[in-house]
Every structure is written in C-alpha cells, then in structure tokens.
Amino acid sequence: MSKKIVILNGSPRLNGNTKGLIEAFTKGAESQGHNVKCFDLQTMNIRGCLGCFGGGKDKASPCVQKDDMIKIYPEYAAADIVVLASPMYYWGFSGQLKCAFDRLFAVAECDKFYRNPKKDCIMLMASEGDSKSNAEPVINYYESLLKHMGWKDLGHIIAGGVMKIGDIKGHKALAEAEKLGASL
Ligand SMILES: Cc1cc2nc3c(=O)[nH]c(=O)nc-3n(C[C@H](O)[C@H](O)[C@H](O)COP(=O)(O)O)c2cc1C
C-alpha cells in the first residue's frame, strides 16, 4: 500500500550532504509508489516555540504563531512516516529542524493528555565525524524522542566523514538510504 512520507529537511545547504541522503531515500521510496513530500525548512519562515501552552485549539492551525508551519501541519497530520533529515550540529539536529519539531507540540496540545499522533519515523543525517562515539549522542536523543512521541523507528542512517558540499558522492550511506526507502 502506498504510504505518505513527509521529510523535514533541516539542512541549510539545499544541495548539501543531507540533501544527497534525502534524494537517495526518495528515489527508493518512490520506486515503490510511495508519496514523498520534502519541506526544505531553511526556505521557510518558521519561528521557535514560545512555550505559551496556548495551542491546540484549532486542529488545522494548532499553534498560536501563524507562520509557515501552517503548510506543514496538514501534511504531518496525513503522514504515515516522518523523516527527520539534518546535518549533525553539535551532536544534535540543526536549529531549523529543532524549531519545526518543537512546533509539533501544538498538535499534541489538541489532545487533553498531550498524546501525539502515531507515526513511523526515520532519521537521515550527515556528519563530519565518522566514529561510533560521535554518533552516539544523537542516536540516544533520537531514541528518547521517539519513545516520548510513541513513534516507531524504521531506520536511522548517519553518513559520517562528510564535511563539504559534495562529500556525500559515492558514500555507502546513499545506497543504504535508497534501500531503506525501497523497503517501506
Ligand atoms: C554549526 C555546525 C556544527 C557542526 N557540528 C558537528 C558535530 O557536532 N559533529 C559532526 O560530526 N559534525 C558537525 N558539523 C559538520 C556537519 O555535520 C557536516 O558538515 C555535514 O556534512 C553538513 O551537512 P549538509 O551538507 O547537509 O549541510 C557541524 C557543522 C556546523 C556548521
């Protein structure tokens, strides 16, 4: 059955290493007839969460801030799979992705017990470091996040050893990302 996949791309470099992973993943997913929508967060006006706890009143536009998150909320609601794509920035997600993700809290606020909609999730990440210890903090974070959200991990790929735009070319993670996309 065709799945709806939403990619939140937190890389500010629109032709960077993260985008390489996204393209390979998308190729695999589309080969199986899945519907993929990628949001390049860098090109969007998305402000950080205000922590006002005042959202959740309108399902179509749950946050009190009215910015480009309005484009993401309906796609997120309909998505079977959410892909968190980002360069590794200080052993975490980029600010662009963190801001967008925090704003999904407004969706949880639609539920009186703050339950999040059930999703499957994938992480695609590019990083300069290429060791297990370099990847560990972000994998811990990703696993804790999914536990909190109640989401299932379908796979997480960290392409290590890539710094400059273009470094991802020929990286083994590209084949892994395509295979992951095709496996859905
Ligand atoms: C602000 C900043 C923080 C970074 N922090 C890390 C880090 O903690 N660990 C790491 O391995 N690489 C780090 N990097 C390197 C990037 O993850 C790497 O260049 C990646 O390939 C960028 O992906 P992109 O081409 O999609 O922008 C950092 C780069 C920047 C600009």
The ligand as an ORCA input file, in Angstrom:
! r2SCAN-3c Opt
* xyz 0 1
  C      27.362     24.654     13.302
  C      27.940     23.323     12.896
  C      28.023     22.337     13.846
  C      28.515     21.069     13.491
  N      28.596     20.104     14.468
  C      29.041     18.876     14.152
  C      29.103     17.847     15.141
  O      28.751     18.033     16.308
  N      29.595     16.631     14.777
  C      29.989     16.364     13.492
  O      30.410     15.232     13.225
  N      29.896     17.308     12.522
  C      29.441     18.560     12.811
  N      29.338     19.525     11.826
  C      29.645     19.183     10.426
  C      28.370     18.895      9.601
  O      27.546     17.942     10.226
  C      28.780     18.381      8.193
  O      29.472     19.392      7.513
  C      27.602     17.917      7.350
  O      28.094     17.222      6.226
  C      26.768     19.088      6.849
  O      25.641     18.609      6.143
  P      24.978     19.470      4.944
  O      25.884     19.347      3.767
  O      23.640     18.881      4.723
  O      24.892     20.886      5.423
  C      28.894     20.808     12.156
  C      28.796     21.826     11.202
  C      28.323     23.059     11.559
  C      28.205     24.154     10.517
*
